[in-house]
Amino acid sequence: MPDTPTPATLHKNHGGAPTPGPPGGARPASGAGGDGGRSGGERGRTVLAVGVVEKIAGMAAREVTGIHALGSGLARTFGAMRDRVPGGKSSIGRGIKAEVGEKQTAIDIALVVEYGVVIPELARQVRENIIDAVERMTGLEVVEVNIAVNDVHLPDEPEFEEEEEPVAATGQRPKLK
């Protein structure tokens, strides 16, 4: 009677049934390597978390002149409070949502622009920068970048943190910065 391979031996021998998916919502990324004719997928796989794509897109968007902030007003408010909590970390991917598949990704971004910029041109530059950075760094194909302009920052308009001053001795709780 011939030996019937078990799932464990199939996994060890790189054949047969696929291995279970990666933890934490991460998705495998395609890629090539100099491996003597065998593709990178035959020797293992690279897994990208959604947050990786969101951070890359966030950094790429911030490189474009005319962007004041990323995210909706509510996301920026909560993000500013989270940034001030000891041990909390800043979120580069704030205002960005990515869907990551095995070979493709789609990105949604919400932003606030500076007054005076030409919004269609800014959107084109942001879209190109994000597509270039994400495709170059991850090997994923960016199928779409949807941009929502949620606000225009005026030159004399104070930042959220500057608006919120503590209330002194009135019995009211001071506002968080």
N, C-alpha and C positions, 0 to 999 in steps of 0.2 A: 504494500500500500504506500503510495507516495506521500511525502510529508506535506501537510497543508499549512501554508504560512499563516501565522497569527498576526493580528494588527501590530504587535510590537516588533516582529521581525520584518514586516513590511516597512515600518517606519525606519528601522535601522538600515535597511537595504535601499532606501529611497525609491521604493516602488509601491504599486498598489494604491490603496485608499489614501485620500488626502488627510493630513493631520488636522486636529481641531483648530478652530480659529484663534487668533491672538486675544489676550485679555484686554480689558479697558477700552473697548471700542476702537482699537487701533486696526488699521488695514494694511495688508501687504503692499509694498511699492514695487513696481517693475524696475528692472535695472539690467545693465549689461556689464560684463567684466572681462578682463583678459585672462580667460581660464582655459585656453587650449581648445576652443571650439564648443565647449559646453556652456550653455547660458547660465546666468547667475541663479535662475530659478531652480536649476537642477542640483545646485550645491547648497541651497538654503534659501531663506527669504528674508527680506528686510521689511520691518513693520513700522509704519508711521502713525503716531497718535494724531488725532484730529487737532489737538493743541499745537502740534509742530507746524502744521500748515497755517493755522490761524496766526501764530507768532511771526512766521515768515511774511505772511500777507500784511500784517500790521506794521512791521518794520519797513517793508517796501512802500506802503502807502505814506508813511511818515516822511519818506525821502522827498516827496513831491512838495514843492513850494506852493503855499496857498491853503494847505490843510491846517486848520486850527486845532481840531481834536477829533478823536474817533469815538463813536458810540452815540446813543441817544442821550438826552438829558438825564433820564433816570439811571442809565448805565454809568454815566460819568459821575453822578452823585454818589451812587453806591461804591463805585471804584475809588473815588477820592477818599471816602471813609475807610474802605478796606486797606488802602495804601498807608493810612496813618496808624493802623493797629500794629502794635509791636509784634514782630514775627510774621506779619502779613507781607505778601509779596505783590509787587506791581504787576499788572496784567497787560503785557504788550498786545495781546490779542483782543483787548476790549473793543467792542463794537464790530467784531468780525465773527461770522459763523461759517464754518466750512463743512461740507459733506465730502468724505473721502471714501472712494471705492478702491478696487484693486489696481486700476490703471488711470483713473480719472478723478478729478476733484471739481467741485463747484463752490464758489465763495460768494457770500453776501457781506457787504460792508456798509456801515452807517457812519456818516461823518459830518463835521461842522466845518464850513469853509470860511476863509477870511473875506471880508467885504472887499469888493472890487475885482475879484478873480472872475474869469470867464468860466462858468461852471461846466459847460460841455467840454471845453478844452482840458480843464482840470480832471474831469472824469475820465477822459481818454488817457491822460498821462498816468493817473492812478491805476487804471485797468491794465495798461501796458506794463507798468512797473511790477504789479502783482503777478501778472502772468509770467513775465520773464524770470522773476526771482523764484517763484514756486516751481516752475518747470525745470529751471536750472538746478535748484537745490534738492528737489525730491524725485525728479524723473517722472512725475505724474503729469498727465495732460490736463490743463485747466480748460474745462468746457465752457464755463461762463463766470463772469465777475459782475454781480449785480450791485449797483451803487445807489444808496439812498442818502440824499443830502437833507439832513434834518434841521439845519439851522445855518445862519450866517452870523459870524462874529463881527461886531462893529468895533471900530478902533477905540472908541471911548468906553466900551462896555467892560466892566471889571470881570475878572475870573471868578469862578464859583467860590474858590477858597478866600478871595479877597472880600467877597460880599458878606461872608458869615463872620461877624465879630461877636465875641462873648458879651453877654449882657451882664453888667456889673451891679451887684447888690440890689437887684430888683425882686429877688425871690424866684426868678425864672431860671430854668436850666439853660446854660450857655449852649449855643448851637455848635455842632461839630464842624471842624474844619476839614 
